[in-house]
Amino acid sequence: MSSRHRRLASLTKVLTTHVNAARHRDALSLFSRMLSAPDLPPPTDPSFAHAFPLAIKSATALRVPRAAAFFHAFVAKCGLLSSPFLASALIASYGAGASHELARRLFDELPTRNAVVWSAMISVHVRAGDLAAAASALDTMDVAPTASCFNTVIAAVAESGEHPARAIEVYRHMRRVGVAPSFITLLALVPACTAMGALTSVKEVHGFAVRHGMSSRSHIGSSLIEAYGRCGSLACAQRVFDQVQDRDVVVWSSLVSAYAFHGHAEVAMSLFRQMKDQDDVRPDSIMFLSLLAACAHSGHADDALQYFDVLTKRYGVEACGDHYSCLVDVLGRAGRLNQAYDLIRTMPVKVTAKAWGALLAACRKYGEVGLAEVAGRALFEMEPENAGNFVSLANIYSGCGMHEDAERVRREMEQRGVQRLPGSSWMIHRKSSC
């Protein structure tokens, strides 16, 4: 390696440091000097192909106008478009600038494409919200796909929350073509299984994690515990918990939440005590919510108030709107409606629709019309298009024999143009083996 190439490699490392530290202006300034430095190879040298993607990333992060087009023209002039890493950086830059079509045009014009380039194009489809195109790209790849190509689609489908079963289908496609799922694959996939509530799918993913030594890791473990809990298998959730090494507060919170979700408040509260005694784990805001949920499902209002006091004062956990909403729910379920209303009026954070909704639900349960009207009116202003709030208040009136008031609320709903959404259901008709 010549001295000029050694100096280019050294400066490229400095450039990498700037980019990784988000010092993007420093990165672009250095790159500009590198282009014209007499003691470096010219930009047409293939070694420069490692520096260009870094500069493109910084220009994209700074939202430099027409950065992708500028670098595209410059790189083409230098004859470096054959570099897959450089090409993928340009595609990603076009995609980040909402130039989906330009990214696709560049992709189609490339003389050669490897899995890195395909992965970049799939990411652009995902960023544009075109999940169908992203999934279709997996079927039309002319090179061997990598886990990264599939992970991008699985994560996007799972995060969209619209069709979680599709994430499982992509995972199975991945297995069929011989691509081994990675740790990242499973982290993206388990939430999709949770959203579906499909126990067979959870077991399928869990089985793969066990066979490949991933199930004992805390991130996967906590996700599996939550998934099993949501699917109604507390025994499996407990089994995963027992096998997780280095249990952190997220793992503990997942198990507490699982038991709370199924009304096992005593077990959930016992787990909280074990967490402090056995693993010396400090509770956080998620554990806080899990404990309050456990109290809500079992009517332990006094315990909830005590936990609220202990966690905020002894452990310094800052209570947010969700914590206060959950406490309102606990008090409301226990029939302590006035106390719940007082909490709403005095809470030091912004009152959320969840808090008013919890109070309205409690009023319906106990036939409390006065507070129901207050909660209902607050919700009408906060969520003017939510038909459920109007229906709930109307039903409370009807349940108390106040049919004229119920009809008045229904008319108001019609006058505001609020539409009731039709009911829907879905089922998984394809079984899978673990």
C-alpha positions in Angstrom: 0.0 0.0 0.0 1.4 3.4 -1.0 1.8 6.2 1.5 -1.1 8.1 -0.3 -3.4 5.1 0.2 -2.3 4.7 3.8 -3.1 8.4 4.5 -6.5 8.0 2.8 -7.3 5.0 5.0 -6.3 7.0 8.1 -8.4 9.9 7.2 -11.3 7.6 6.4 -11.1 6.3 9.9 -11.3 9.9 11.3 -14.3 10.5 8.9 -16.0 7.3 10.4 -15.5 8.6 13.9 -17.1 12.0 13.0 -20.1 10.3 11.4 -20.6 7.8 14.3 -20.5 10.6 16.8 -23.0 12.6 14.7 -20.4 15.4 14.0 -21.8 15.6 10.5 -20.6 19.1 9.7 -17.0 18.1 10.7 -17.4 15.0 8.6 -18.4 17.0 5.4 -15.7 19.5 6.0 -13.0 16.8 6.3 -14.4 15.0 3.2 -14.3 18.2 1.2 -10.6 18.7 2.1 -9.9 15.0 1.2 -11.3 15.5 -2.3 -8.7 18.1 -3.2 -5.8 17.0 -1.0 -2.6 16.6 -3.2 -1.2 13.9 -0.9 -4.2 11.6 -1.4 -5.3 9.4 -4.3 -7.8 11.2 -6.7 -11.6 10.6 -6.0 -11.7 8.3 -9.0 -9.5 5.8 -7.1 -11.5 2.7 -5.9 -10.2 3.3 -2.4 -12.3 6.5 -2.2 -15.4 4.3 -2.4 -15.2 3.7 1.3 -15.2 7.4 2.1 -18.1 8.5 -0.1 -20.8 6.5 1.8 -19.8 8.2 5.0 -20.1 11.7 3.5 -23.4 10.8 1.9 -24.7 9.7 5.3 -23.7 13.0 6.9 -25.2 15.1 4.1 -28.4 13.1 4.4 -28.5 13.6 8.2 -28.0 17.3 7.8 -30.7 17.3 5.1 -28.5 19.1 2.6 -30.7 20.0 -0.4 -30.3 17.6 -3.3 -27.5 15.8 -1.5 -28.3 12.5 -3.1 -28.5 13.9 -6.6 -25.2 15.8 -6.2 -23.3 12.7 -4.9 -25.0 10.5 -7.5 -23.7 12.7 -10.3 -20.2 13.0 -8.7 -19.8 9.3 -8.1 -21.0 8.4 -11.6 -18.4 10.8 -13.0 -15.8 9.1 -10.9 -16.9 5.7 -12.2 -17.5 4.3 -8.6 -21.1 3.3 -8.9 -20.0 -0.4 -9.2 -19.3 -0.3 -5.4 -22.3 -1.9 -3.8 -21.8 0.0 -0.5 -21.6 3.3 -2.3 -24.7 2.5 -4.4 -26.7 1.4 -1.3 -25.7 4.6 0.4 -27.1 6.6 -2.5 -30.3 4.6 -2.6 -30.8 5.2 1.2 -30.1 8.9 0.7 -32.7 9.2 -2.0 -35.2 7.3 0.2 -34.5 9.5 3.2 -35.3 12.5 1.0 -38.7 11.1 0.0 -37.4 10.4 -3.5 -38.7 6.9 -3.7 -38.9 6.9 -7.5 -35.3 8.2 -7.9 -34.0 5.6 -5.6 -35.8 2.9 -7.6 -34.5 4.4 -10.9 -30.9 4.2 -9.6 -31.5 0.7 -8.3 -32.7 -0.4 -11.8 -29.8 1.2 -13.5 -27.1 -0.4 -11.4 -25.0 -2.9 -13.5 -24.6 -5.3 -10.5 -26.6 -5.6 -7.3 -25.7 -7.6 -4.2 -27.7 -8.2 -1.0 -26.6 -4.9 0.5 -28.1 -3.0 -2.4 -31.3 -5.0 -2.3 -31.5 -4.4 1.5 -31.2 -0.7 0.9 -34.0 -0.7 -1.7 -36.2 -2.7 0.6 -35.6 -0.2 3.4 -36.6 2.6 1.0 -39.9 0.8 0.2 -40.5 0.4 4.0 -39.7 4.1 4.6 -42.2 5.0 1.9 -44.9 2.9 3.6 -45.1 0.5 0.7 -44.8 -2.8 2.6 -46.3 -4.7 -0.3 -43.4 -3.6 -2.6 -40.9 -4.5 0.2 -42.3 -8.0 0.6 -42.4 -8.4 -3.2 -38.8 -7.5 -3.5 -37.9 -10.5 -1.3 -39.4 -12.7 -4.0 -37.7 -11.1 -6.9 -34.1 -10.8 -5.6 -31.6 -12.1 -8.1 -29.0 -12.7 -5.4 -29.0 -14.7 -2.3 -30.8 -12.7 0.4 -29.4 -12.0 3.9 -31.2 -11.9 7.2 -31.0 -8.1 7.0 -33.3 -8.1 4.0 -36.0 -10.1 5.8 -35.5 -8.3 9.1 -36.4 -4.9 7.6 -39.7 -6.2 6.3 -40.6 -8.2 9.5 -39.9 -5.2 11.7 -41.9 -2.9 9.5 -44.9 -5.2 9.3 -44.8 -5.8 13.1 -44.6 -2.1 13.9 -47.4 -1.3 11.5 -49.7 -3.4 13.7 -52.1 -3.8 10.7 -51.5 -7.4 9.6 -49.1 -9.1 12.1 -49.7 -12.5 10.5 -47.7 -11.3 7.5 -44.6 -11.0 9.7 -44.9 -14.7 10.5 -45.3 -15.4 6.8 -42.1 -13.5 6.0 -40.3 -15.4 8.8 -41.4 -18.7 7.3 -40.4 -17.6 3.8 -37.0 -16.7 5.3 -36.7 -20.2 6.7 -37.8 -21.8 3.4 -35.1 -20.1 1.4 -32.4 -21.2 3.9 -31.7 -17.8 5.6 -31.1 -18.3 9.3 -33.1 -15.8 11.5 -30.9 -13.7 13.7 -31.4 -12.2 17.1 -32.8 -9.1 15.5 -35.3 -11.2 13.5 -36.7 -12.7 16.7 -36.9 -9.3 18.5 -39.0 -8.0 15.6 -41.1 -11.1 15.3 -42.2 -11.8 18.9 -44.3 -8.6 19.1 -46.2 -9.6 16.0 -47.0 -13.0 17.6 -48.2 -11.1 20.7 -50.4 -8.9 18.6 -52.0 -11.9 17.0 -52.4 -13.7 20.2 -51.4 -16.9 18.4 -49.9 -19.4 20.9 -48.7 -21.7 18.1 -46.7 -18.9 16.5 -45.2 -17.9 19.8 -44.1 -21.5 20.4 -42.7 -21.7 16.9 -40.5 -18.7 17.5 -39.6 -19.8 21.0 -38.6 -23.2 19.7 -36.1 -21.6 17.2 -34.7 -19.4 20.0 -34.1 -22.4 22.3 -32.5 -24.4 19.5 -30.1 -21.6 18.7 -29.3 -20.5 22.3 -31.1 -17.2 22.2 -34.0 -17.8 24.6 -31.9 -17.2 27.8 -31.0 -13.7 26.7 -33.0 -11.0 28.5 -34.3 -9.1 25.5 -35.8 -12.2 23.8 -36.9 -13.6 27.2 -38.9 -10.6 28.2 -40.6 -10.5 24.8 -41.5 -14.2 25.0 -42.8 -13.8 28.5 -45.1 -11.0 27.4 -46.2 -13.0 24.4 -47.0 -16.1 26.4 -48.8 -14.0 29.0 -51.0 -12.3 26.3 -51.8 -15.7 24.8 -52.9 -17.1 28.2 -50.0 -19.5 28.9 -48.7 -18.4 32.3 -46.9 -21.7 32.7 -44.8 -21.1 29.6 -44.2 -17.5 30.6 -42.9 -18.7 34.0 -40.8 -21.4 32.3 -39.1 -18.8 30.1 -38.5 -16.5 33.0 -36.8 -19.3 35.0 -34.4 -19.9 32.1 -33.4 -16.3 31.5 -30.0 -15.4 32.7 -29.2 -12.0 34.2 -32.8 -11.0 34.7 -33.2 -7.3 34.5 -36.2 -5.1 35.4 -37.7 -5.6 32.0 -37.8 -9.3 32.4 -39.3 -9.0 35.9 -41.9 -6.5 34.7 -42.9 -8.8 31.8 -43.7 -11.6 34.2 -45.5 -9.3 36.7 -47.5 -7.9 33.8 -48.4 -11.4 32.6 -49.8 -12.4 36.0 -51.5 -9.1 36.4 -53.2 -9.4 33.0 -54.8 -12.7 34.2 -55.9 -11.3 37.5 -53.3 -13.0 39.7 -52.6 -9.9 41.7 -51.1 -11.7 44.7 -48.6 -13.5 42.6 -47.7 -10.2 40.8 -47.1 -8.4 44.1 -45.1 -11.4 45.4 -42.9 -11.2 42.4 -42.2 -7.5 43.1 -41.0 -8.4 46.5 -38.9 -11.3 45.1 -37.3 -8.9 42.6 -36.0 -6.7 45.3 -34.9 -9.5 47.6 -33.4 -12.0 45.1 -31.9 -10.0 42.3 -31.7 -6.5 43.9 -33.3 -5.0 40.8 -34.5 -1.4 41.1 -38.1 -0.9 39.8 -38.8 1.4 36.9 -41.9 3.1 35.4 -42.9 -0.1 33.5 -42.8 -2.2 36.7 -44.8 0.6 38.3 -47.5 0.2 35.6 -47.5 -3.5 35.9 -48.1 -3.4 39.7 -50.9 -0.8 39.3 -52.5 -3.0 36.6 -52.4 -6.0 39.0 -54.1 -4.0 41.6 -56.7 -2.8 39.1 -57.7 -6.3 38.0 -58.1 -7.5 41.6 -59.6 -4.4 43.3 -56.6 -3.8 45.6 -57.0 -0.1 45.7 -55.2 0.4 49.0 -52.2 -1.6 47.8 -52.2 0.5 44.6 -52.0 3.7 46.6 -49.2 2.3 48.7 -47.2 1.3 45.7 -47.8 4.7 44.2 -46.4 6.3 47.3 -43.4 3.9 47.7 -42.3 3.9 44.1 -42.5 7.7 43.7 -41.0 8.6 47.1 -38.6 5.8 48.0 -37.5 4.8 44.5 -37.8 8.1 42.8 -39.9 6.8 39.9 -41.5 9.7 38.2 -45.3 9.2 37.7 -46.6 10.1 34.3 -50.1 10.3 32.8 -50.3 6.6 32.3 -49.6 5.9 36.0 -52.2 8.4 37.1 -54.7 7.0 34.6 -54.1 3.5 35.9 -54.6 4.7 39.5 -57.9 6.3 38.5 -58.8 2.9 37.0 -57.9 1.1 40.2 -60.0 3.5 42.3 -62.9 3.4 39.9 -63.0 -0.4 39.7 -63.1 -0.5 43.5 -66.1 1.9 43.5 -64.2 4.8 45.0 -65.4 7.2 42.3 -65.2 10.4 44.1 -61.6 9.7 45.1 -60.8 8.9 41.5 -62.4 12.2 40.4 -60.4 14.1 43.0 -57.2 12.4 41.7 -58.1 13.6 38.2 -58.7 17.2 39.4 -55.4 17.3 41.4 -52.9 15.3 39.4 -49.8 17.3 38.6 -49.6 16.1 35.0 -51.9 16.7 32.0 -55.1 14.7 32.3 -55.3 12.1 29.5 -58.3 10.6 27.8 -57.3 7.3 29.4 -58.0 8.8 32.9 -61.4 10.2 31.9 -62.2 7.0 30.1 -61.4 4.9 33.2 -63.7 7.1 35.3 -66.5 6.9 32.7 -66.2 3.1 32.6 -66.4 2.9 36.4 -69.4 5.2 36.4 -71.2 2.8 34.0 -70.4 -0.1 36.3 -71.7 1.6 39.4 -74.5 3.7 37.8 -73.0 7.0 38.8 -74.7 9.5 36.5 -73.3 12.8 37.8 -69.6 12.0 37.4 -70.4 10.1 34.1 -71.7 13.4 32.6 -68.5 15.2 33.7 -66.2 12.5 32.3 -68.3 12.1 29.1 -68.2 15.9 28.4 -64.5 16.0 28.9 -64.0 13.1 26.5 -66.3 14.6 23.9 -63.8 17.6 23.8 -60.7 15.5 23.9 -61.8 12.8 21.5 -64.5 14.4 19.3 -64.5 11.5 16.8 -64.6 8.7 19.3 -68.1 7.2 19.1 -67.5 4.9 22.0 -67.6 7.8 24.5 -71.0 8.9 23.3 -72.3 5.4 23.3 -71.0 4.8 26.8 -72.7 7.9 28.3 -75.9 7.1 26.4 -75.9 3.5 27.8 -75.3 4.9 31.4 -78.4 7.1 31.0 -80.4 4.2 29.6 -79.3 1.9 32.4 -80.6 4.4 34.9 -83.9 4.8 33.1 -83.0 8.3 31.8 -84.0 7.5 28.2 -84.6 11.1 27.1 -81.1 12.0 28.1 -79.7 8.9 26.3 -81.6 9.9 23.1 -80.2 13.5 23.5 -76.6 12.1 23.5 -77.3 10.0 20.4 -78.7 13.0 18.6 -75.7 15.0 19.6 -73.5 12.3 18.2 -75.3 12.3 14.9 -75.2 16.1 14.7 -71.4 16.1 15.2 -71.1 13.5 12.4 -69.5 10.9 14.6 -69.7 7.4 13.0 -69.8 4.1 14.8 -67.2 1.8 13.4 -68.6 -1.6 12.2 -67.5 -4.7 14.2 -64.8 -7.0 12.7 -63.0 -10.2 13.5 -60.3 -12.3 12.1 -58.8 -15.7 12.6 -55.6 -17.6 11.8 -56.5 -20.6 9.6 -53.0 -22.0 9.0 -51.5 -24.1 11.7 -47.7 -24.4 12.1 -45.5 -26.9 13.9 -42.8 -25.9 16.3 
